[in-house]
Structure formats: structure tokens, C-alpha cells
Amino acid sequence: MVEKTIQDFEDHPTRMELWKSLPKQMQYQTFKLILEYLETSNKIMFEGNKILWIFANNKKLNELIQGAISV
């Protein structure tokens, strides 16, 4: 849910913008833990107070990677 929300933003959200756009039942500690996980798994990175989605999840890119010949 957090990943999809980050990807759906037109601009790079701040933590507070992202937090406010999520459903209210999520606790802030859980939110922080999810962001920590996404950062360590190289899906997001922080630039100042902005959150940048850096994970390559493009369908065409994934097809090219799967069809690539390993050396």
C-alpha cells in the first residue's frame, strides 16, 4: 500500500505528505518501519525531505532482463 502510494504521486512526496495520504488506521511506528525496509531494499531513497522511488519495476524492462543472455 505504501509502495503504490509513493509510485502514484506525481511529484516526490515528503514523509508527512505520504503519511497524510495513507489510511488513518496505520500507526506511525509501522509507517517508519516500512520506509526503513523500502530504503534498505533499495526501492526508495531520501533526498533531503523528499522520498524518491528508485526501484526498476517497469514491465518492459523486466521482460528485457528475463530475456537477456547471462555471460
Buried (B, 14 or more C-beta within 10 A) or exposed (E): EBBEBBEEEEEBBBBEBBBEEBEEEEEEEEBEEBBEEBBEEEBBEEEEEEBEBEBEEEEEEEEEEEEEEEE
